[in-house]
């Protein structure tokens, strides 16, 4: 009897020790509202959008202290549609993020699983859509700064911070037998922060993303959401290779913040045509009070198809106001105007259907709550 009590006490001690050094957090975000669009395929529309100011999600984060400044951790995060209750990211339970990793104060962080790519992770602070402008990202999110797709089968490394400077790299396996390159991806990122100044640079290459013959690869299912660029203008052929380069920076002048962002994206299609898309953005935010943020941004997008020299262009203006009722709840009002120019034949604000004309306007008012 005494031996059983001692053994039971030992088991309790063994199981209680990790919990004392560990933590599991449930978190999430819900965002919706009412949206008006003046022209979608020739018709105006009023709708309840899913997540205009950050898409709804819920998740679990856990950590365990292993000693010596080393931690094991994980994140499981799923997206859902607040207007219908269905799962997002192609019906994946944890479609936004699903990874496990280890971190060291001296050596950095390694993670494995489904993750954000480095253009999104490095450059998102410099885009107005993530600051205040709801769906006001670059047309088609061609550079993925707005995080339209994630990357599967990914091994990522992030260095410690050295005087404000940090490096990151990731590689995503294609997992196709006999073809290592099929639907794989890799990216690099560098960021720097000192006081009110921050800058970031990122580079990424995707090979045969969302390949019909390899749905076990790096980019599957959520690639090219509402994008006019993921098929060739000449034949409708899919993307064989995509390269993304981007750089951005921001500076906070007291209550006013200024951000700059430039990205260059090249699509090489299976029919041997190609498209180069450039996005240039400047945004300004100002805190009228601790509760009220106002923002304005201008985006210019210009591209060129080869062969043929077709040169589409778009101008976009984002206006936004965000009022914080508390640290967890805010109300927002956003207006977006987009105008096609050059050889572009229509406007298409992110998540909306194309306009039947060269211009499109949308306005959305809503609420966001974090938990």
C-alpha positions as CSV (number, residue, x, y, z in Angstrom):
1,X,0.0,0.0,0.0
2,X,2.8,2.4,1.0
3,X,4.6,1.6,-2.3
4,X,1.5,2.4,-4.3
5,X,1.1,5.8,-2.5
6,X,4.8,6.6,-3.2
7,X,4.4,5.6,-6.9
8,X,1.2,7.6,-7.2
9,X,2.8,10.7,-5.7
10,X,5.8,10.3,-8.1
11,X,3.4,10.2,-11.1
12,X,1.6,13.3,-9.9
13,X,4.9,15.1,-9.5
14,X,6.0,14.1,-12.9
15,X,2.9,15.3,-14.6
16,X,2.5,18.5,-12.6
17,X,6.1,19.8,-13.2
18,X,5.7,20.4,-17.0
19,X,2.3,22.2,-16.4
20,X,4.0,24.5,-13.9
21,X,6.5,25.5,-16.6
22,X,4.0,25.6,-19.5
23,X,1.1,27.6,-20.8
24,X,-1.7,27.1,-23.2
25,X,-3.7,30.1,-24.5
26,X,-7.0,30.2,-26.4
27,X,-7.3,33.4,-28.5
28,X,-9.2,34.7,-31.5
29,X,-10.7,37.6,-33.4
30,X,-14.1,38.3,-35.0
31,X,-14.7,41.0,-37.5
32,X,-17.7,41.9,-39.8
33,X,-19.9,44.7,-40.8
34,X,-21.9,46.0,-43.8
35,X,-20.3,46.6,-47.2
36,X,-21.5,48.5,-50.2
37,X,-19.9,48.1,-53.6
38,X,-21.0,50.2,-56.6
39,X,-20.2,47.8,-59.4
40,X,-19.7,44.1,-59.3
41,X,-20.2,42.6,-62.8
42,X,-22.3,45.6,-63.6
43,X,-24.5,45.6,-60.4
44,X,-24.3,47.4,-57.1
45,X,-24.4,45.2,-54.0
46,X,-24.9,45.4,-50.2
47,X,-23.4,42.5,-48.3
48,X,-22.1,41.3,-44.9
49,X,-18.4,40.7,-45.5
50,X,-16.3,38.2,-43.7
51,X,-13.6,39.9,-41.7
52,X,-13.1,43.2,-43.5
53,X,-10.7,44.3,-40.7
54,X,-8.7,41.1,-40.2
55,X,-10.4,37.8,-41.0
56,X,-12.0,35.9,-38.1
57,X,-9.9,33.2,-36.5
58,X,-9.4,31.2,-33.3
59,X,-6.4,29.4,-32.1
60,X,-4.3,27.7,-29.4
61,X,-0.8,28.6,-28.4
62,X,1.3,26.6,-26.0
63,X,4.8,26.9,-24.6
64,X,7.0,24.8,-22.4
65,X,10.2,26.0,-20.7
66,X,13.0,23.5,-21.2
67,X,15.6,25.4,-19.3
68,X,18.7,27.5,-20.2
69,X,16.6,30.0,-22.2
70,X,15.2,27.3,-24.5
71,X,11.4,26.8,-25.1
72,X,9.3,24.4,-27.1
73,X,6.0,25.9,-28.5
74,X,3.2,25.4,-30.9
75,X,0.5,27.3,-32.7
76,X,-2.8,25.9,-34.1
77,X,-4.9,28.6,-35.8
78,X,-8.1,28.2,-37.8
79,X,-10.1,30.7,-39.9
80,X,-13.8,30.8,-40.2
81,X,-16.5,32.8,-41.9
82,X,-18.5,34.9,-39.3
83,X,-21.4,35.4,-41.8
84,X,-22.0,31.6,-42.4
85,X,-20.0,29.8,-39.7
86,X,-18.0,27.7,-42.2
87,X,-14.3,27.0,-42.2
88,X,-12.0,29.2,-44.3
89,X,-8.7,28.3,-46.1
90,X,-10.3,25.6,-48.1
91,X,-12.1,24.0,-45.2
92,X,-8.9,23.3,-43.2
93,X,-9.4,23.0,-39.5
94,X,-6.2,24.9,-38.8
95,X,-5.7,26.6,-42.2
96,X,-4.2,29.8,-41.0
97,X,-1.3,28.3,-39.0
98,X,-0.2,24.9,-37.7
99,X,3.3,24.6,-36.6
100,X,5.6,23.4,-33.7
101,X,9.1,24.7,-32.9
102,X,11.9,25.5,-30.5
103,X,13.4,28.9,-29.6
104,X,16.7,29.8,-27.9
105,X,17.7,33.3,-26.7
106,X,21.2,32.7,-28.1
107,X,20.5,30.6,-31.3
108,X,17.1,31.8,-32.6
109,X,13.9,30.1,-33.5
110,X,13.1,27.1,-35.7
111,X,9.5,26.2,-36.7
112,X,8.0,23.3,-38.8
113,X,4.5,23.2,-40.3
114,X,2.0,25.4,-42.2
115,X,3.1,29.0,-41.8
116,X,3.0,32.6,-43.1
117,X,5.6,33.2,-45.9
118,X,8.2,35.9,-45.4
119,X,6.8,38.6,-47.7
120,X,3.7,38.5,-45.4
121,X,5.6,38.2,-42.2
122,X,8.2,40.9,-43.0
123,X,6.3,43.5,-45.0
124,X,2.8,43.5,-43.5
125,X,3.5,46.5,-41.1
126,X,4.0,48.8,-44.1
127,X,0.7,48.1,-45.9
128,X,-2.3,50.3,-45.3
129,X,-4.7,47.3,-45.5
130,X,-3.2,45.8,-42.4
131,X,-3.1,49.2,-40.6
132,X,-6.6,50.6,-41.2
133,X,-7.9,50.0,-44.7
134,X,-9.7,46.7,-44.5
135,X,-9.7,45.0,-48.0
136,X,-7.5,47.8,-49.5
137,X,-4.6,45.7,-50.4
138,X,-2.7,45.7,-53.8
139,X,-4.9,44.4,-56.6
140,X,-5.0,40.6,-56.4
141,X,-2.6,40.6,-53.5
142,X,0.0,39.7,-56.1
143,X,2.9,40.0,-53.6
144,X,1.0,38.1,-50.8
145,X,1.8,40.8,-48.3
146,X,-1.9,40.6,-47.3
147,X,-1.3,36.9,-46.6
148,X,-3.8,35.4,-49.1
149,X,-2.0,32.0,-49.1
150,X,0.2,30.2,-46.5
151,X,3.0,27.7,-47.2
152,X,2.8,24.0,-46.2
153,X,5.6,21.6,-45.3
154,X,7.7,24.5,-44.2
155,X,10.9,24.6,-42.2
156,X,11.6,28.2,-41.0
157,X,14.5,29.8,-39.1
158,X,14.5,33.3,-37.4
159,X,17.7,34.6,-35.9
160,X,18.0,36.5,-32.5
161,X,17.8,40.3,-32.8
162,X,21.3,41.9,-33.1
163,X,21.0,45.6,-32.4
164,X,17.6,45.8,-34.0
165,X,18.5,43.6,-37.0
166,X,17.0,40.2,-37.5
167,X,17.3,37.6,-40.3
168,X,14.8,34.9,-41.4
169,X,14.7,32.1,-44.0
170,X,12.3,29.3,-44.9
171,X,12.0,26.4,-47.3
172,X,8.7,24.6,-48.1
173,X,8.9,21.0,-49.4
174,X,7.0,20.0,-52.6
175,X,6.9,16.3,-51.5
176,X,6.4,14.9,-55.0
177,X,8.3,11.7,-55.5
178,X,11.1,12.1,-58.2
179,X,10.5,15.8,-58.6
180,X,12.0,17.9,-55.8
181,X,11.2,21.2,-57.4
182,X,7.5,20.6,-58.0
183,X,5.3,23.0,-55.9
184,X,8.1,23.9,-53.5
185,X,9.0,27.4,-52.2
186,X,11.7,29.4,-50.4
187,X,11.9,32.9,-49.0
188,X,14.3,35.2,-47.2
189,X,13.6,38.2,-45.0
190,X,15.6,40.9,-43.2
191,X,14.1,43.4,-40.7
192,X,15.4,46.3,-38.7
193,X,13.9,48.4,-35.9
194,X,15.4,51.2,-33.9
195,X,13.2,53.6,-32.0
196,X,10.5,55.0,-34.3
197,X,12.1,53.6,-37.4
198,X,11.5,50.2,-38.9
199,X,12.4,48.7,-42.3
200,X,12.0,45.3,-44.0
201,X,13.1,43.4,-47.1
202,X,11.8,40.1,-48.4
203,X,12.4,37.7,-51.3
204,X,10.4,34.6,-52.3
205,X,10.2,32.1,-55.1
206,X,7.3,29.7,-55.8
207,X,7.6,26.8,-58.2
208,X,4.4,25.5,-59.9
209,X,2.1,26.8,-57.0
210,X,-1.2,25.0,-56.6
211,X,-0.1,22.4,-59.2
212,X,-2.9,20.2,-60.3
213,X,-0.5,17.2,-60.3
214,X,0.9,17.9,-56.9
215,X,-1.7,18.9,-54.2
216,X,0.7,17.8,-51.4
217,X,3.1,20.6,-52.0
218,X,3.9,24.0,-50.5
219,X,1.1,26.2,-52.0
220,X,-2.3,24.5,-52.3
221,X,-5.9,25.6,-52.6
222,X,-5.8,29.2,-51.4
223,X,-3.5,30.5,-54.1
224,X,-4.7,33.4,-56.2
225,X,-7.9,34.3,-54.4
226,X,-9.7,36.9,-56.5
227,X,-6.5,37.6,-58.4
228,X,-6.5,38.5,-62.1
229,X,-2.8,37.5,-62.4
230,X,-2.7,33.7,-61.7
231,X,-3.6,32.8,-65.3
232,X,-1.9,33.9,-68.6
233,X,-3.6,36.7,-70.5
234,X,-2.8,34.9,-73.7
235,X,-4.1,31.4,-73.1
236,X,-5.3,31.1,-69.5
237,X,-2.3,28.9,-68.6
238,X,-1.4,28.6,-64.9
239,X,1.7,29.9,-63.2
240,X,4.9,27.9,-63.5
241,X,7.1,30.2,-61.5
242,X,6.4,33.2,-59.3
243,X,9.1,35.5,-57.8
244,X,8.4,38.2,-55.2
245,X,10.7,41.0,-54.0
246,X,9.6,43.7,-51.6
247,X,10.9,46.4,-49.3
248,X,9.2,48.7,-46.9
249,X,9.8,51.1,-44.1
250,X,7.9,53.3,-41.6
251,X,8.7,56.1,-39.2
252,X,6.5,57.5,-36.4
253,X,6.5,61.3,-36.0
254,X,4.8,61.6,-32.7
255,X,1.1,60.9,-33.4
256,X,1.7,60.6,-37.1
257,X,3.1,57.6,-38.9
258,X,4.3,57.4,-42.5
259,X,4.8,54.1,-44.3
260,X,6.3,53.3,-47.7
261,X,6.1,49.9,-49.5
262,X,7.4,48.7,-52.9
263,X,7.0,45.2,-54.3
264,X,8.1,43.7,-57.7
265,X,6.4,40.4,-58.7
266,X,7.1,38.3,-61.8
267,X,4.7,35.5,-63.0
268,X,6.1,33.0,-65.5
269,X,3.3,31.0,-67.1
270,X,3.2,27.5,-68.5
271,X,2.6,28.9,-72.0
272,X,6.0,30.7,-71.7
273,X,4.4,34.2,-71.4
274,X,5.2,36.3,-68.4
275,X,3.9,39.3,-66.4
276,X,5.8,41.7,-64.2
277,X,3.7,43.6,-61.6
278,X,5.0,46.5,-59.5
279,X,3.2,48.0,-56.5
280,X,4.1,51.3,-54.9
281,X,2.3,52.5,-51.8
282,X,2.5,55.4,-49.4
283,X,0.3,55.6,-46.3
284,X,-0.2,58.1,-43.5
285,X,-1.9,57.5,-40.1
286,X,-2.7,60.0,-37.4
287,X,-4.0,59.5,-33.9
288,X,-6.5,62.2,-33.3
289,X,-6.8,60.9,-29.8
290,X,-5.8,57.6,-28.1
291,X,-9.1,56.2,-29.2
292,X,-9.3,57.5,-32.8
293,X,-7.0,56.7,-35.7
294,X,-7.4,58.2,-39.2
295,X,-5.5,56.9,-42.2
296,X,-5.1,57.6,-45.9
297,X,-3.1,55.7,-48.5
298,X,-2.3,55.8,-52.3
299,X,-1.4,52.7,-54.3
300,X,0.0,52.7,-57.8
301,X,0.2,49.4,-59.6
302,X,1.8,49.0,-63.1
303,X,2.6,45.9,-65.0
304,X,3.8,44.5,-68.4
305,X,2.9,41.3,-70.2
306,X,5.5,39.7,-72.6
307,X,5.4,39.1,-75.4
308,X,3.0,41.8,-76.6
309,X,3.9,44.6,-74.3
310,X,0.4,44.9,-72.8
311,X,0.7,47.4,-69.9
312,X,-2.1,47.4,-67.3
313,X,-2.1,50.1,-64.6
314,X,-4.3,50.8,-61.5
315,X,-4.7,53.7,-59.1
316,X,-6.2,53.1,-55.7
317,X,-7.1,55.4,-52.8
318,X,-7.8,54.1,-49.3
319,X,-9.4,56.1,-46.5
320,X,-10.1,54.8,-43.0
321,X,-11.2,55.7,-39.5
322,X,-10.8,53.3,-36.5
323,X,-12.3,54.1,-33.1
324,X,-11.2,51.9,-30.2
325,X,-13.9,51.3,-27.6
326,X,-11.4,49.3,-25.6
327,X,-8.2,47.4,-26.1
328,X,-10.2,44.5,-27.5
329,X,-13.1,46.1,-29.4
330,X,-13.1,48.8,-32.1
331,X,-15.4,50.3,-34.8
332,X,-14.2,51.1,-38.2
333,X,-15.2,52.9,-41.4
334,X,-13.3,52.4,-44.6
335,X,-13.7,53.7,-48.2
336,X,-11.7,52.4,-51.2
337,X,-11.6,53.7,-54.7
338,X,-9.8,51.9,-57.6
339,X,-9.3,53.1,-61.1
340,X,-7.9,51.0,-64.0
341,X,-5.6,52.8,-66.5
342,X,-3.3,51.9,-69.4
343,X,-4.3,48.6,-70.9
344,X,-6.2,47.5,-67.8
345,X,-9.9,47.0,-68.8
346,X,-11.5,46.8,-65.4
347,X,-11.1,47.5,-61.7
348,X,-11.2,44.8,-59.0
349,X,-10.9,45.6,-55.3
350,X,-9.7,42.7,-53.2
351,X,-12.5,40.1,-52.4
352,X,-14.9,41.8,-54.9
353,X,-15.9,40.6,-58.4
354,X,-14.6,42.7,-61.3
355,X,-16.3,45.9,-62.2
356,X,-17.9,46.2,-65.6
357,X,-16.1,49.6,-66.0
358,X,-12.7,51.0,-65.3
359,X,-13.6,52.1,-61.8
360,X,-14.9,50.6,-58.6
361,X,-15.9,52.0,-55.2
362,X,-16.6,50.2,-51.9
363,X,-17.3,51.3,-48.4
364,X,-17.5,49.2,-45.3
365,X,-18.5,49.9,-41.7
366,X,-18.1,47.3,-39.0
367,X,-16.9,46.0,-35.7
368,X,-13.8,44.0,-34.6
369,X,-13.5,42.1,-31.3
370,X,-10.5,40.2,-30.0
371,X,-10.5,37.6,-27.3
